[in-house]
Amino acid sequence: MHYHIPVTSTPKHAPILLVHGGAWAIPADAAAAHLAGVRNALETGHTILARGGSALDAVEAAVTVLEDDPIFDAGRGSFLTSDGRVQLDALLMDGGRMKAGGVACVERLRNPIQAARLVLEKSPHVYFVGSGAEQFAHSHGMALIDNAELVLDRERERLTHAQAREAAGLADLTFSGHILHDDKSPETAFLHDPARFASHDTVGAVALDAHGNLAAATSTGGTLNKPPGRVGDSSLIGCGCYADNLSAAVSLTGWGEPIMKLVLGKWATDRVAGGTAPEIAAREAISYLYSRLGGHGGIILLGPDGRFGLAHNTPAMAWGVATPNGLQTGLTV
Ligand code: ASP
């Protein structure tokens, strides 16, 4: 008789990590940098998952890499507020423990996603803003930096240009208060006209670890020329980020106000819980965003069984997926 005694227990799940680096008309001369950025993030997060690390550690590490990369609108290199500062929002969520941590309007932290992790682990609360968030992070060991360290000359120029356009009455339609669904042009033209799209370089990650836990993280500098104090969807639970082992993990990017009004992250994960495949639910979420409020953006969505979906209605979305079969990146889905 033959007995097979396993020496190590096999993982319950094949770990999976998805990341995104924004959804918009990514120009050709920025394509390579976006792809390299998402690949670096994937490699870092995937190494953690492959060693048996948690989904939460993987998404935090992946988003930290993306925050540190100045090509993205997160951490250093983010878009500037109308008064020329970087103001950052970030959230992460652990779908196994149903714990979340978020920060918004922080100006003195290099990696807001790490501050969000501290909120998740060290606080009975879920969300801190402004100087209170900075002080909380500092009291748990994070350095407070000068906001100027997060500001790039590239972004000063971009702000000057945006404000000149605004003064000339040429502000981007998406943020000027003209709601896109009032526009009568055909949807196909809308979807392929890059001039319609403000840049959306927010970053995010979702992961499933070998223990079957889901996690999600999203981090952003928000929208260009935003008034100080404006918070978008990215760091709000159920809007730009959500994770629950009983449904799915999600991270979104795009025009924040419509995403918030539809609580779109939760909308998508609820559909997965209801039996819709993530690849379908991702596409449905983006169509709903457009059909209901004329919104635009991109989504990564991962179910507890490892099936996943990606979708966007912008000309491009920087994305990457790591599975045990390897890493894949792209600029369209
Ligand atoms: N959703 C973000 C916000 O509205 C922007 C983005 O995704 O780039 O703050």
py3Dmol code that shows the C-alpha trace and the ligand (Angstrom):
import py3Dmol

protein = """\
ATOM      1  CA  MET A   1       0.000   0.000   0.000  1.00  0.00           C
ATOM      2  CA  HIS A   2       1.137   3.501  -0.834  1.00  0.00           C
ATOM      3  CA  TYR A   3       0.748   6.402   1.522  1.00  0.00           C
ATOM      4  CA  HIS A   4       1.270   9.918   0.224  1.00  0.00           C
ATOM      5  CA  ILE A   5       2.310  12.210   3.015  1.00  0.00           C
ATOM      6  CA  PRO A   6       2.656  15.811   1.877  1.00  0.00           C
ATOM      7  CA  VAL A   7       5.726  17.516   3.291  1.00  0.00           C
ATOM      8  CA  THR A   8       4.302  20.971   3.000  1.00  0.00           C
ATOM      9  CA  SER A   9       0.694  21.980   2.837  1.00  0.00           C
ATOM     10  CA  THR A  10      -0.276  23.173  -0.608  1.00  0.00           C
ATOM     11  CA  PRO A  11      -1.597  26.713  -0.770  1.00  0.00           C
ATOM     12  CA  LYS A  12      -5.340  26.967  -0.757  1.00  0.00           C
ATOM     13  CA  HIS A  13      -5.279  29.505  -3.572  1.00  0.00           C
ATOM     14  CA  ALA A  14      -2.938  30.526  -6.339  1.00  0.00           C
ATOM     15  CA  PRO A  15      -2.020  34.098  -5.400  1.00  0.00           C
ATOM     16  CA  ILE A  16      -3.005  36.855  -7.823  1.00  0.00           C
ATOM     17  CA  LEU A  17      -2.168  40.551  -7.936  1.00  0.00           C
ATOM     18  CA  LEU A  18      -3.594  43.208 -10.231  1.00  0.00           C
ATOM     19  CA  VAL A  19      -2.403  46.810 -10.355  1.00  0.00           C
ATOM     20  CA  HIS A  20      -3.379  49.915 -12.301  1.00  0.00           C
ATOM     21  CA  GLY A  21      -1.670  53.211 -12.924  1.00  0.00           C
ATOM     22  CA  GLY A  22      -4.577  55.346 -14.072  1.00  0.00           C
ATOM     23  CA  ALA A  23      -7.011  55.432 -16.985  1.00  0.00           C
ATOM     24  CA  TRP A  24      -6.925  58.270 -19.530  1.00  0.00           C
ATOM     25  CA  ALA A  25      -5.426  59.174 -22.907  1.00  0.00           C
ATOM     26  CA  ILE A  26      -1.915  58.155 -21.875  1.00  0.00           C
ATOM     27  CA  PRO A  27       0.316  59.855 -24.457  1.00  0.00           C
ATOM     28  CA  ALA A  28       2.653  57.712 -26.567  1.00  0.00           C
ATOM     29  CA  ASP A  29       5.738  59.301 -25.046  1.00  0.00           C
ATOM     30  CA  ALA A  30       4.590  58.303 -21.521  1.00  0.00           C
ATOM     31  CA  ALA A  31       3.516  54.751 -22.400  1.00  0.00           C
ATOM     32  CA  ALA A  32       6.821  53.024 -21.647  1.00  0.00           C
ATOM     33  CA  ALA A  33       7.144  54.750 -18.264  1.00  0.00           C
ATOM     34  CA  HIS A  34       3.616  53.713 -17.293  1.00  0.00           C
ATOM     35  CA  LEU A  35       4.255  50.105 -18.277  1.00  0.00           C
ATOM     36  CA  ALA A  36       7.582  50.035 -16.425  1.00  0.00           C
ATOM     37  CA  GLY A  37       5.910  51.507 -13.345  1.00  0.00           C
ATOM     38  CA  VAL A  38       3.131  48.940 -13.188  1.00  0.00           C
ATOM     39  CA  ARG A  39       5.633  46.129 -13.816  1.00  0.00           C
ATOM     40  CA  ASN A  40       7.834  47.275 -10.906  1.00  0.00           C
ATOM     41  CA  ALA A  41       4.810  47.365  -8.644  1.00  0.00           C
ATOM     42  CA  LEU A  42       3.701  43.917  -9.786  1.00  0.00           C
ATOM     43  CA  GLU A  43       7.128  42.427  -9.178  1.00  0.00           C
ATOM     44  CA  THR A  44       7.289  43.834  -5.653  1.00  0.00           C
ATOM     45  CA  GLY A  45       3.791  42.741  -4.677  1.00  0.00           C
ATOM     46  CA  HIS A  46       4.046  39.378  -6.366  1.00  0.00           C
ATOM     47  CA  THR A  47       7.280  38.526  -4.527  1.00  0.00           C
ATOM     48  CA  ILE A  48       5.407  39.002  -1.256  1.00  0.00           C
ATOM     49  CA  LEU A  49       2.505  36.808  -2.364  1.00  0.00           C
ATOM     50  CA  ALA A  50       4.806  34.100  -3.737  1.00  0.00           C
ATOM     51  CA  ARG A  51       6.497  33.839  -0.334  1.00  0.00           C
ATOM     52  CA  GLY A  52       3.132  33.248   1.308  1.00  0.00           C
ATOM     53  CA  GLY A  53       2.697  36.882   2.388  1.00  0.00           C
ATOM     54  CA  SER A  54      -0.688  38.498   2.854  1.00  0.00           C
ATOM     55  CA  ALA A  55      -2.774  40.199   0.201  1.00  0.00           C
ATOM     56  CA  LEU A  56      -2.761  43.300   2.396  1.00  0.00           C
ATOM     57  CA  ASP A  57       1.048  43.441   2.514  1.00  0.00           C
ATOM     58  CA  ALA A  58       1.186  42.888  -1.239  1.00  0.00           C
ATOM     59  CA  VAL A  59      -1.205  45.720  -2.145  1.00  0.00           C
ATOM     60  CA  GLU A  60       0.483  48.103   0.291  1.00  0.00           C
ATOM     61  CA  ALA A  61       3.922  47.307  -1.144  1.00  0.00           C
ATOM     62  CA  ALA A  62       2.734  47.543  -4.761  1.00  0.00           C
ATOM     63  CA  VAL A  63       1.071  50.906  -4.154  1.00  0.00           C
ATOM     64  CA  THR A  64       4.136  52.188  -2.289  1.00  0.00           C
ATOM     65  CA  VAL A  65       6.201  51.487  -5.434  1.00  0.00           C
ATOM     66  CA  LEU A  66       3.651  53.363  -7.543  1.00  0.00           C
ATOM     67  CA  GLU A  67       3.575  56.301  -5.098  1.00  0.00           C
ATOM     68  CA  ASP A  68       7.357  56.501  -5.278  1.00  0.00           C
ATOM     69  CA  ASP A  69       7.285  56.601  -9.082  1.00  0.00           C
ATOM     70  CA  PRO A  70       6.882  60.252 -10.147  1.00  0.00           C
ATOM     71  CA  ILE A  71       5.143  59.311 -13.409  1.00  0.00           C
ATOM     72  CA  PHE A  72       1.912  58.634 -11.498  1.00  0.00           C
ATOM     73  CA  ASP A  73      -0.553  60.948  -9.741  1.00  0.00           C
ATOM     74  CA  ALA A  74       0.193  59.554  -6.288  1.00  0.00           C
ATOM     75  CA  GLY A  75       2.877  60.494  -3.796  1.00  0.00           C
ATOM     76  CA  ARG A  76       5.691  62.648  -5.216  1.00  0.00           C
ATOM     77  CA  GLY A  77       4.843  63.994  -8.674  1.00  0.00           C
ATOM     78  CA  SER A  78       1.099  64.266  -8.039  1.00  0.00           C
ATOM     79  CA  PHE A  79      -1.091  66.927  -9.589  1.00  0.00           C
ATOM     80  CA  LEU A  80      -1.210  70.211  -7.718  1.00  0.00           C
ATOM     81  CA  THR A  81      -4.096  71.908  -5.987  1.00  0.00           C
ATOM     82  CA  SER A  82      -5.172  75.318  -7.277  1.00  0.00           C
ATOM     83  CA  ASP A  83      -2.818  76.882  -4.736  1.00  0.00           C
ATOM     84  CA  GLY A  84       0.151  74.818  -5.868  1.00  0.00           C
ATOM     85  CA  ARG A  85       0.397  72.085  -3.233  1.00  0.00           C
ATOM     86  CA  VAL A  86       0.296  68.302  -3.274  1.00  0.00           C
ATOM     87  CA  GLN A  87      -2.650  66.915  -1.267  1.00  0.00           C
ATOM     88  CA  LEU A  88      -2.877  63.151  -1.093  1.00  0.00           C
ATOM     89  CA  ASP A  89      -5.661  60.627  -0.397  1.00  0.00           C
ATOM     90  CA  ALA A  90      -5.259  56.856   0.118  1.00  0.00           C
ATOM     91  CA  LEU A  91      -7.239  53.870   1.375  1.00  0.00           C
ATOM     92  CA  LEU A  92      -6.578  50.220   1.885  1.00  0.00           C
ATOM     93  CA  MET A  93      -8.879  47.463   2.970  1.00  0.00           C
ATOM     94  CA  ASP A  94      -8.397  43.933   4.275  1.00  0.00           C
ATOM     95  CA  GLY A  95     -11.242  41.731   3.039  1.00  0.00           C
ATOM     96  CA  GLY A  96     -10.418  38.926   5.465  1.00  0.00           C
ATOM     97  CA  ARG A  97     -10.588  40.937   8.694  1.00  0.00           C
ATOM     98  CA  MET A  98     -12.960  43.553   7.246  1.00  0.00           C
ATOM     99  CA  LYS A  99     -10.633  46.300   8.392  1.00  0.00           C
ATOM    100  CA  ALA A 100      -9.985  49.515   6.519  1.00  0.00           C
ATOM    101  CA  GLY A 101      -7.715  52.519   6.909  1.00  0.00           C
ATOM    102  CA  GLY A 102      -7.871  55.781   5.017  1.00  0.00           C
ATOM    103  CA  VAL A 103      -6.264  59.214   4.957  1.00  0.00           C
ATOM    104  CA  ALA A 104      -7.181  62.310   2.967  1.00  0.00           C
ATOM    105  CA  CYS A 105      -5.761  65.769   2.293  1.00  0.00           C
ATOM    106  CA  VAL A 106      -2.355  64.867   3.686  1.00  0.00           C
ATOM    107  CA  GLU A 107       0.489  67.122   2.578  1.00  0.00           C
ATOM    108  CA  ARG A 108       3.478  65.998   4.610  1.00  0.00           C
ATOM    109  CA  LEU A 109       3.627  62.222   4.068  1.00  0.00           C
ATOM    110  CA  ARG A 110       5.693  60.639   1.302  1.00  0.00           C
ATOM    111  CA  ASN A 111       3.640  57.430   1.289  1.00  0.00           C
ATOM    112  CA  PRO A 112       0.028  57.984   2.301  1.00  0.00           C
ATOM    113  CA  ILE A 113      -0.780  54.299   1.711  1.00  0.00           C
ATOM    114  CA  GLN A 114       1.546  53.456   4.622  1.00  0.00           C
ATOM    115  CA  ALA A 115      -0.289  55.962   6.794  1.00  0.00           C
ATOM    116  CA  ALA A 116      -3.546  54.293   5.757  1.00  0.00           C
ATOM    117  CA  ARG A 117      -2.088  50.937   6.851  1.00  0.00           C
ATOM    118  CA  LEU A 118      -1.262  52.440  10.239  1.00  0.00           C
ATOM    119  CA  VAL A 119      -4.833  53.654  10.580  1.00  0.00           C
ATOM    120  CA  LEU A 120      -6.045  50.151   9.710  1.00  0.00           C
ATOM    121  CA  GLU A 121      -3.746  48.411  12.197  1.00  0.00           C
ATOM    122  CA  LYS A 122      -3.353  50.871  15.047  1.00  0.00           C
ATOM    123  CA  SER A 123      -6.578  52.783  15.323  1.00  0.00           C
ATOM    124  CA  PRO A 124     -10.129  51.863  16.306  1.00  0.00           C
ATOM    125  CA  HIS A 125     -11.161  54.404  13.657  1.00  0.00           C
ATOM    126  CA  VAL A 126     -11.146  54.093   9.908  1.00  0.00           C
ATOM    127  CA  TYR A 127     -10.390  57.502   8.429  1.00  0.00           C
ATOM    128  CA  PHE A 128      -8.225  60.489   9.290  1.00  0.00           C
ATOM    129  CA  VAL A 129      -7.840  63.750   7.370  1.00  0.00           C
ATOM    130  CA  GLY A 130      -5.427  66.644   7.118  1.00  0.00           C
ATOM    131  CA  SER A 131      -3.096  67.497   9.954  1.00  0.00           C
ATOM    132  CA  GLY A 132      -4.805  64.964  12.252  1.00  0.00           C
ATOM    133  CA  ALA A 133      -3.879  62.197   9.799  1.00  0.00           C
ATOM    134  CA  GLU A 134      -0.315  63.482   9.576  1.00  0.00           C
ATOM    135  CA  GLN A 135       0.030  63.637  13.345  1.00  0.00           C
ATOM    136  CA  PHE A 136      -1.421  60.142  13.723  1.00  0.00           C
ATOM    137  CA  ALA A 137       1.096  58.761  11.198  1.00  0.00           C
ATOM    138  CA  HIS A 138       3.929  60.679  12.826  1.00  0.00           C
ATOM    139  CA  SER A 139       3.025  59.338  16.262  1.00  0.00           C
ATOM    140  CA  HIS A 140       3.445  55.844  14.774  1.00  0.00           C
ATOM    141  CA  GLY A 141       6.872  56.552  13.327  1.00  0.00           C
ATOM    142  CA  MET A 142       6.308  58.114   9.898  1.00  0.00           C
ATOM    143  CA  ALA A 143       8.476  61.097   8.936  1.00  0.00           C
ATOM    144  CA  LEU A 144       6.757  64.389   8.219  1.00  0.00           C
ATOM    145  CA  ILE A 145       8.280  66.059   5.183  1.00  0.00           C
ATOM    146  CA  ASP A 146       8.035  69.466   3.583  1.00  0.00           C
ATOM    147  CA  ASN A 147       5.251  69.551   0.972  1.00  0.00           C
ATOM    148  CA  ALA A 148       7.749  71.034  -1.530  1.00  0.00           C
ATOM    149  CA  GLU A 149       9.517  67.651  -1.611  1.00  0.00           C
ATOM    150  CA  LEU A 150       6.425  66.197  -3.302  1.00  0.00           C
ATOM    151  CA  VAL A 151       6.116  68.972  -5.907  1.00  0.00           C
ATOM    152  CA  LEU A 152       7.735  68.612  -9.343  1.00  0.00           C
ATOM    153  CA  ASP A 153       8.456  71.469 -11.785  1.00  0.00           C
ATOM    154  CA  ARG A 154       6.583  69.422 -14.403  1.00  0.00           C
ATOM    155  CA  GLU A 155       3.462  69.778 -12.238  1.00  0.00           C
ATOM    156  CA  ARG A 156       3.980  73.497 -11.631  1.00  0.00           C
ATOM    157  CA  GLU A 157       3.995  73.956 -15.401  1.00  0.00           C
ATOM    158  CA  ARG A 158       0.952  71.740 -15.823  1.00  0.00           C
ATOM    159  CA  LEU A 159      -0.935  73.784 -13.222  1.00  0.00           C
ATOM    160  CA  THR A 160       0.034  77.084 -14.853  1.00  0.00           C
ATOM    161  CA  HIS A 161      -1.206  75.754 -18.179  1.00  0.00           C
ATOM    162  CA  ALA A 162      -4.492  74.488 -16.690  1.00  0.00           C
ATOM    163  CA  GLN A 163      -5.122  77.785 -14.928  1.00  0.00           C
ATOM    164  CA  ALA A 164      -4.390  79.752 -18.107  1.00  0.00           C
ATOM    165  CA  ARG A 165      -6.904  77.585 -19.977  1.00  0.00           C
ATOM    166  CA  GLU A 166      -9.429  78.066 -17.189  1.00  0.00           C
ATOM    167  CA  ALA A 167      -8.944  81.848 -17.276  1.00  0.00           C
ATOM    168  CA  ALA A 168      -9.487  81.748 -21.044  1.00  0.00           C
ATOM    169  CA  GLY A 169     -12.723  79.768 -20.578  1.00  0.00           C
ATOM    170  CA  LEU A 170     -11.159  76.611 -22.027  1.00  0.00           C
ATOM    171  CA  ALA A 171     -11.179  74.451 -18.919  1.00  0.00           C
ATOM    172  CA  ASP A 172     -11.419  70.724 -19.460  1.00  0.00           C
ATOM    173  CA  LEU A 173     -15.061  69.815 -19.875  1.00  0.00           C
ATOM    174  CA  THR A 174     -14.799  67.021 -17.381  1.00  0.00           C
ATOM    175  CA  PHE A 175     -14.076  69.365 -14.524  1.00  0.00           C
ATOM    176  CA  SER A 176     -15.675  72.604 -15.651  1.00  0.00           C
ATOM    177  CA  GLY A 177     -19.109  71.788 -14.385  1.00  0.00           C
ATOM    178  CA  HIS A 178     -20.412  70.872 -17.851  1.00  0.00           C
ATOM    179  CA  ILE A 179     -21.666  67.369 -17.310  1.00  0.00           C
ATOM    180  CA  LEU A 180     -20.535  65.114 -20.101  1.00  0.00           C
ATOM    181  CA  HIS A 181     -23.879  63.428 -20.568  1.00  0.00           C
ATOM    182  CA  ASP A 182     -25.247  66.774 -21.743  1.00  0.00           C
ATOM    183  CA  ASP A 183     -22.871  66.514 -24.652  1.00  0.00           C
ATOM    184  CA  LYS A 184     -24.624  65.388 -27.813  1.00  0.00           C
ATOM    185  CA  SER A 185     -21.634  63.963 -29.661  1.00  0.00           C
ATOM    186  CA  PRO A 186     -21.744  60.216 -30.384  1.00  0.00           C
ATOM    187  CA  GLU A 187     -20.296  58.003 -27.674  1.00  0.00           C
ATOM    188  CA  THR A 188     -17.685  56.558 -29.973  1.00  0.00           C
ATOM    189  CA  ALA A 189     -16.313  60.013 -30.760  1.00  0.00           C
ATOM    190  CA  PHE A 190     -16.395  60.845 -27.077  1.00  0.00           C
ATOM    191  CA  LEU A 191     -14.471  57.737 -26.174  1.00  0.00           C
ATOM    192  CA  HIS A 192     -11.745  58.389 -28.720  1.00  0.00           C
ATOM    193  CA  ASP A 193     -11.241  62.110 -28.367  1.00  0.00           C
ATOM    194  CA  PRO A 194      -8.242  62.510 -26.044  1.00  0.00           C
ATOM    195  CA  ALA A 195      -8.936  66.214 -25.615  1.00  0.00           C
ATOM    196  CA  ARG A 196     -11.956  65.252 -23.552  1.00  0.00           C
ATOM    197  CA  PHE A 197      -9.932  63.533 -20.928  1.00  0.00           C
ATOM    198  CA  ALA A 198      -8.083  65.032 -18.069  1.00  0.00           C
ATOM    199  CA  SER A 199      -5.214  62.850 -16.933  1.00  0.00           C
ATOM    200  CA  HIS A 200      -6.078  60.194 -14.373  1.00  0.00           C
ATOM    201  CA  ASP A 201      -2.881  58.718 -13.045  1.00  0.00           C
ATOM    202  CA  THR A 202      -4.227  57.444  -9.727  1.00  0.00           C
ATOM    203  CA  VAL A 203      -2.776  54.081  -8.703  1.00  0.00           C
ATOM    204  CA  GLY A 204      -4.266  50.965  -7.156  1.00  0.00           C
ATOM    205  CA  ALA A 205      -3.878  47.266  -6.500  1.00  0.00           C
ATOM    206  CA  VAL A 206      -6.027  44.265  -5.584  1.00  0.00           C
ATOM    207  CA  ALA A 207      -4.726  40.900  -4.424  1.00  0.00           C
ATOM    208  CA  LEU A 208      -5.748  37.385  -3.418  1.00  0.00           C
ATOM    209  CA  ASP A 209      -3.242  35.551  -1.245  1.00  0.00           C
ATOM    210  CA  ALA A 210      -2.541  31.851  -0.749  1.00  0.00           C
ATOM    211  CA  HIS A 211      -4.756  31.840   2.353  1.00  0.00           C
ATOM    212  CA  GLY A 212      -7.735  33.026   0.345  1.00  0.00           C
ATOM    213  CA  ASN A 213      -7.788  36.595   1.646  1.00  0.00           C
ATOM    214  CA  LEU A 214      -8.564  39.588  -0.554  1.00  0.00           C
ATOM    215  CA  ALA A 215      -7.223  43.132  -0.153  1.00  0.00           C
ATOM    216  CA  ALA A 216      -7.412  46.394  -2.096  1.00  0.00           C
ATOM    217  CA  ALA A 217      -5.513  49.699  -2.052  1.00  0.00           C
ATOM    218  CA  THR A 218      -5.885  53.000  -3.925  1.00  0.00           C
ATOM    219  CA  SER A 219      -3.759  56.146  -3.711  1.00  0.00           C
ATOM    220  CA  THR A 220      -4.031  59.502  -5.494  1.00  0.00           C
ATOM    221  CA  GLY A 221      -3.057  63.122  -5.684  1.00  0.00           C
ATOM    222  CA  GLY A 222      -6.597  63.756  -6.936  1.00  0.00           C
ATOM    223  CA  THR A 223      -7.442  65.945  -9.892  1.00  0.00           C
ATOM    224  CA  LEU A 224      -5.344  68.718 -11.402  1.00  0.00           C
ATOM    225  CA  ASN A 225      -6.132  72.219 -10.103  1.00  0.00           C
ATOM    226  CA  LYS A 226      -8.534  70.854  -7.461  1.00  0.00           C
ATOM    227  CA  PRO A 227      -9.537  73.297  -4.720  1.00  0.00           C
ATOM    228  CA  PRO A 228      -7.680  72.554  -1.464  1.00  0.00           C
ATOM    229  CA  GLY A 229      -9.713  70.163   0.666  1.00  0.00           C
ATOM    230  CA  ARG A 230     -11.442  68.423  -2.243  1.00  0.00           C
ATOM    231  CA  VAL A 231     -11.526  64.647  -1.753  1.00  0.00           C
ATOM    232  CA  GLY A 232     -12.340  62.294  -4.628  1.00  0.00           C
ATOM    233  CA  ASP A 233     -13.461  58.693  -4.817  1.00  0.00           C
ATOM    234  CA  SER A 234     -10.073  57.020  -4.405  1.00  0.00           C
ATOM    235  CA  SER A 235      -9.862  56.970  -0.616  1.00  0.00           C
ATOM    236  CA  LEU A 236     -13.570  56.606   0.137  1.00  0.00           C
ATOM    237  CA  ILE A 237     -14.689  53.133   1.139  1.00  0.00           C
ATOM    238  CA  GLY A 238     -16.855  51.512  -1.519  1.00  0.00           C
ATOM    239  CA  CYS A 239     -16.137  54.253  -4.052  1.00  0.00           C
ATOM    240  CA  GLY A 240     -12.560  53.981  -5.385  1.00  0.00           C
ATOM    241  CA  CYS A 241     -11.575  51.007  -3.219  1.00  0.00           C
ATOM    242  CA  TYR A 242     -13.211  48.075  -1.438  1.00  0.00           C
ATOM    243  CA  ALA A 243     -12.432  44.509  -0.379  1.00  0.00           C
ATOM    244  CA  ASP A 244     -14.475  41.780   1.284  1.00  0.00           C
ATOM    245  CA  ASN A 245     -13.676  38.062   1.122  1.00  0.00           C
ATOM    246  CA  LEU A 246     -17.401  37.442   0.722  1.00  0.00           C
ATOM    247  CA  SER A 247     -17.610  39.482  -2.492  1.00  0.00           C
ATOM    248  CA  ALA A 248     -14.490  40.856  -4.235  1.00  0.00           C
ATOM    249  CA  ALA A 249     -11.659  43.397  -4.151  1.00  0.00           C
ATOM    250  CA  VAL A 250     -11.735  46.485  -6.351  1.00  0.00           C
ATOM    251  CA  SER A 251      -9.755  49.617  -7.182  1.00  0.00           C
ATOM    252  CA  LEU A 252     -10.947  52.372  -9.513  1.00  0.00           C
ATOM    253  CA  THR A 253      -9.530  55.409 -11.223  1.00  0.00           C
ATOM    254  CA  GLY A 254     -11.171  58.162 -13.232  1.00  0.00           C
ATOM    255  CA  TRP A 255     -13.419  61.128 -12.742  1.00  0.00           C
ATOM    256  CA  GLY A 256     -14.036  60.872  -9.018  1.00  0.00           C
ATOM    257  CA  GLU A 257     -17.320  62.695  -8.518  1.00  0.00           C
ATOM    258  CA  PRO A 258     -19.522  60.349 -10.615  1.00  0.00           C
ATOM    259  CA  ILE A 259     -17.742  57.300  -9.147  1.00  0.00           C
ATOM    260  CA  MET A 260     -18.552  58.580  -5.647  1.00  0.00           C
ATOM    261  CA  LYS A 261     -22.184  59.264  -6.414  1.00  0.00           C
ATOM    262  CA  LEU A 262     -22.641  55.700  -7.671  1.00  0.00           C
ATOM    263  CA  VAL A 263     -20.536  54.128  -4.855  1.00  0.00           C
ATOM    264  CA  LEU A 264     -19.180  52.220  -7.788  1.00  0.00           C
ATOM    265  CA  GLY A 265     -16.599  50.004  -6.099  1.00  0.00           C
ATOM    266  CA  LYS A 266     -19.225  48.479  -3.805  1.00  0.00           C
ATOM    267  CA  TRP A 267     -21.673  48.291  -6.712  1.00  0.00           C
ATOM    268  CA  ALA A 268     -19.174  46.130  -8.627  1.00  0.00           C
ATOM    269  CA  THR A 269     -18.246  43.871  -5.701  1.00  0.00           C
ATOM    270  CA  ASP A 270     -21.931  43.332  -4.869  1.00  0.00           C
ATOM    271  CA  ARG A 271     -22.484  42.076  -8.393  1.00  0.00           C
ATOM    272  CA  VAL A 272     -19.681  39.558  -7.976  1.00  0.00           C
ATOM    273  CA  ALA A 273     -21.272  38.435  -4.678  1.00  0.00           C
ATOM    274  CA  GLY A 274     -24.525  38.026  -6.591  1.00  0.00           C
ATOM    275  CA  GLY A 275     -22.901  35.600  -9.031  1.00  0.00           C
ATOM    276  CA  THR A 276     -21.722  37.817 -11.904  1.00  0.00           C
ATOM    277  CA  ALA A 277     -18.245  36.920 -13.159  1.00  0.00           C
ATOM    278  CA  PRO A 278     -15.717  39.671 -12.346  1.00  0.00           C
ATOM    279  CA  GLU A 279     -14.820  40.133 -16.020  1.00  0.00           C
ATOM    280  CA  ILE A 280     -18.476  40.924 -16.745  1.00  0.00           C
ATOM    281  CA  ALA A 281     -19.056  42.959 -13.555  1.00  0.00           C
ATOM    282  CA  ALA A 282     -16.025  45.163 -14.357  1.00  0.00           C
ATOM    283  CA  ARG A 283     -17.400  45.994 -17.795  1.00  0.00           C
ATOM    284  CA  GLU A 284     -20.906  46.540 -16.410  1.00  0.00           C
ATOM    285  CA  ALA A 285     -19.565  48.948 -13.774  1.00  0.00           C
ATOM    286  CA  ILE A 286     -17.863  51.110 -16.372  1.00  0.00           C
ATOM    287  CA  SER A 287     -20.916  51.100 -18.651  1.00  0.00           C
ATOM    288  CA  TYR A 288     -23.107  52.041 -15.684  1.00  0.00           C
ATOM    289  CA  LEU A 289     -20.719  54.876 -14.818  1.00  0.00           C
ATOM    290  CA  TYR A 290     -21.074  56.261 -18.323  1.00  0.00           C
ATOM    291  CA  SER A 291     -24.760  55.595 -18.929  1.00  0.00           C
ATOM    292  CA  ARG A 292     -25.918  56.917 -15.557  1.00  0.00           C
ATOM    293  CA  LEU A 293     -23.694  59.951 -15.053  1.00  0.00           C
ATOM    294  CA  GLY A 294     -21.520  60.348 -18.153  1.00  0.00           C
ATOM    295  CA  GLY A 295     -18.492  59.352 -16.092  1.00  0.00           C
ATOM    296  CA  HIS A 296     -15.267  57.853 -17.305  1.00  0.00           C
ATOM    297  CA  GLY A 297     -12.561  55.760 -15.726  1.00  0.00           C
ATOM    298  CA  GLY A 298     -11.117  52.316 -15.227  1.00  0.00           C
ATOM    299  CA  ILE A 299     -11.507  49.397 -12.811  1.00  0.00           C
ATOM    300  CA  ILE A 300      -9.648  46.293 -11.626  1.00  0.00           C
ATOM    301  CA  LEU A 301     -11.832  43.687  -9.896  1.00  0.00           C
ATOM    302  CA  LEU A 302     -10.791  40.361  -8.327  1.00  0.00           C
ATOM    303  CA  GLY A 303     -13.029  37.654  -6.934  1.00  0.00           C
ATOM    304  CA  PRO A 304     -12.284  35.274  -4.041  1.00  0.00           C
ATOM    305  CA  ASP A 305     -11.926  32.380  -6.514  1.00  0.00           C
ATOM    306  CA  GLY A 306      -9.168  34.174  -8.443  1.00  0.00           C
ATOM    307  CA  ARG A 307     -11.265  35.215 -11.427  1.00  0.00           C
ATOM    308  CA  PHE A 308     -10.715  38.849 -12.303  1.00  0.00           C
ATOM    309  CA  GLY A 309     -11.865  41.632 -14.617  1.00  0.00           C
ATOM    310  CA  LEU A 310     -10.428  44.858 -15.985  1.00  0.00           C
ATOM    311  CA  ALA A 311     -12.298  47.552 -17.900  1.00  0.00           C
ATOM    312  CA  HIS A 312     -12.046  51.220 -18.870  1.00  0.00           C
ATOM    313  CA  ASN A 313     -13.885  53.642 -21.157  1.00  0.00           C
ATOM    314  CA  THR A 314     -10.913  55.953 -21.532  1.00  0.00           C
ATOM    315  CA  PRO A 315      -8.526  55.545 -24.476  1.00  0.00           C
ATOM    316  CA  ALA A 316      -6.020  53.722 -22.221  1.00  0.00           C
ATOM    317  CA  MET A 317      -5.490  52.276 -18.761  1.00  0.00           C
ATOM    318  CA  ALA A 318      -2.089  51.206 -17.438  1.00  0.00           C
ATOM    319  CA  TRP A 319      -2.600  47.744 -15.907  1.00  0.00           C
ATOM    320  CA  GLY A 320      -0.698  44.681 -14.823  1.00  0.00           C
ATOM    321  CA  VAL A 321      -1.595  41.192 -13.607  1.00  0.00           C
ATOM    322  CA  ALA A 322       0.651  38.697 -11.807  1.00  0.00           C
ATOM    323  CA  THR A 323      -0.427  35.074 -11.526  1.00  0.00           C
ATOM    324  CA  PRO A 324       1.665  31.950 -10.870  1.00  0.00           C
ATOM    325  CA  ASN A 325       1.950  31.756 -14.668  1.00  0.00           C
ATOM    326  CA  GLY A 326       3.797  35.057 -14.940  1.00  0.00           C
ATOM    327  CA  LEU A 327       3.386  38.818 -15.237  1.00  0.00           C
ATOM    328  CA  GLN A 328       1.475  40.665 -17.893  1.00  0.00           C
ATOM    329  CA  THR A 329       1.091  44.421 -18.448  1.00  0.00           C
ATOM    330  CA  GLY A 330      -0.829  46.515 -20.944  1.00  0.00           C
ATOM    331  CA  LEU A 331      -2.288  49.883 -21.840  1.00  0.00           C
ATOM    332  CA  THR A 332      -5.671  48.785 -23.128  1.00  0.00           C
ATOM    333  CA  VAL A 333      -8.054  45.975 -22.264  1.00  0.00           C
TER     334      VAL A 333
END
"""
ligand_1 = """\
9
LIG
N -10.342 59.346 -9.117
C -9.358 60.328 -8.751
C -10.041 61.489 -8.106
O -11.103 61.884 -8.566
C -8.558 60.808 -9.894
C -7.933 59.733 -10.706
O -8.360 58.597 -10.718
O -6.934 60.030 -11.355
O -9.493 62.039 -7.182
"""
view = py3Dmol.view(width=600, height=400)
view.addModel(protein, "pdb")
view.setStyle({"model": 0}, {"cartoon": {"style": "trace"}})
view.addModel(ligand_1, "xyz")
view.setStyle({"model": 1}, {"stick": {}})
view.zoomTo()
view.show()
